[in-house]
């Protein structure tokens, strides 16, 4: 990873962006992979701050930046046959904490980032869809068993009393 512009010095946990925009080059030797994601682990963000990104010229939608991982599926056209991925991260808000009486820090701070990664979606996506299909199958079987038990436990022609009496 090469921090091109818009970054403060590295700290023990990660880095703050220097202002509302930062650029990084990621070495992504995943040229044969069609399903990729950009993943940014955010350590800290200002309230209501939105984060968007531009990957090799392709804009990605803005999202709220709570303290969690933000992930975007990448368009294949933006990453195909690319060894280096150019990522520009944009924030809707940057603050100088000293000017806002939020501390003594004079730096212009966008968001605090722990990690930035390009990830394969193939295995993760298969695992998730496999889990959801298995869960749906389980709930379908439980419903079928309950329906059969209810039918078999009631004598023929006997129905539970209606709510109207």
Helices and strands as residue ranges (DSSP letters): E 2-5, E 15-18, E 21-27, E 36-44, E 50-55, E 58-64, E 69-74, H 76-79, E 84-91, E 95-96, E 108-120, H 122-153
